[in-house]
Amino acid sequence: MENQDLMVLYDEKENTRTRFVSFVGNTNRFDLAITFTDRFYGKLLVLDLQSNRFAIIGPDDVDEPGYLEEVYQLKEDEADELRQFLHTLV
């Protein structure tokens, strides 16, 4: 593929802040990389380093029934522990 075949939609650089957090609940250990950026309208980019899954998360997403279970492939009790932690951030 030649460069002329590519249509770049955007190519921007931004200084971000990333926080690495590891915690253990009653059901699971979580190792997270949480990126704070202006890119996603105040939402956080949350990467689960154990499962290599990520999501863009804001307050509405944390409280959305089944959302964390779906994106991180967690059981309900595991998602509740993650949700409890994420409430301290958003």
C-alpha positions as CSV (number, residue, x, y, z in Angstrom):
1,M,0.0,0.0,0.0
2,E,1.3,3.4,-0.9
3,N,1.0,6.5,1.3
4,Q,-1.3,8.1,-1.3
5,D,-3.8,5.3,-0.7
6,L,-4.2,6.4,3.0
7,M,-6.7,9.0,4.1
8,V,-5.5,10.2,7.5
9,L,-8.5,11.5,9.5
10,Y,-6.3,13.0,12.2
11,D,-2.8,12.8,13.6
12,E,-2.4,14.8,16.8
13,K,-0.1,14.7,19.8
14,E,-1.2,15.4,23.3
15,N,0.4,15.4,26.7
16,T,-1.4,13.0,28.9
17,R,-1.1,11.8,32.5
18,T,-1.2,8.0,33.3
19,R,-1.7,6.5,36.7
20,F,-0.8,2.9,37.3
21,V,-2.9,1.2,40.1
22,S,-3.0,-2.3,41.4
23,F,-5.5,-3.5,44.0
24,V,-7.0,-6.7,45.3
25,G,-10.7,-7.1,46.1
26,N,-12.5,-10.1,47.5
27,T,-12.8,-11.7,44.1
28,N,-10.0,-10.4,41.8
29,R,-6.8,-8.5,41.4
30,F,-6.8,-5.5,39.2
31,D,-3.8,-4.0,37.5
32,L,-4.9,-0.8,35.7
33,A,-3.3,1.9,33.6
34,I,-5.6,5.0,33.8
35,T,-4.9,7.7,31.2
36,F,-6.3,11.2,31.9
37,T,-6.7,13.1,28.6
38,D,-8.7,15.9,27.1
39,R,-9.3,13.7,24.0
40,F,-12.5,11.9,25.3
41,Y,-14.5,14.9,26.7
42,G,-13.3,14.3,30.3
43,K,-13.6,10.5,30.2
44,L,-10.8,8.3,31.3
45,L,-9.0,5.6,29.2
46,V,-8.9,2.6,31.5
47,L,-6.7,-0.3,30.5
48,D,-6.8,-3.6,32.4
49,L,-3.2,-4.8,32.1
50,Q,-4.2,-8.4,33.1
51,S,-6.7,-8.9,30.3
52,N,-5.5,-6.4,27.8
53,R,-9.0,-4.9,27.6
54,F,-9.7,-1.2,27.7
55,A,-12.6,1.2,27.7
56,I,-13.3,4.9,27.7
57,I,-15.1,5.5,31.0
58,G,-17.0,8.4,32.5
59,P,-19.5,8.7,35.4
60,D,-22.3,7.6,33.2
61,D,-20.4,4.5,32.0
62,V,-19.5,3.4,35.6
63,D,-23.2,3.3,36.5
64,E,-24.5,1.7,33.3
65,P,-25.8,-1.7,34.2
66,G,-23.7,-4.5,32.7
67,Y,-21.2,-2.1,31.0
68,L,-18.1,-3.0,33.0
69,E,-19.0,-6.7,32.9
70,E,-19.2,-6.6,29.1
71,V,-16.1,-4.5,28.3
72,Y,-13.8,-6.2,30.8
73,Q,-15.5,-9.7,30.6
74,L,-16.0,-9.7,34.4
75,K,-18.5,-11.4,36.7
76,E,-20.9,-9.2,38.4
77,D,-19.1,-9.3,41.8
78,E,-15.8,-8.6,40.1
79,A,-17.3,-5.6,38.2
80,D,-18.7,-4.3,41.5
81,E,-15.2,-4.1,42.9
82,L,-13.9,-2.3,39.9
83,R,-16.9,0.0,39.9
84,Q,-16.3,0.9,43.5
85,F,-12.7,1.9,42.7
86,L,-13.7,3.8,39.5
87,H,-16.2,5.9,41.5
88,T,-13.2,7.4,43.3
89,L,-11.9,8.7,40.0
90,V,-14.9,9.9,38.0
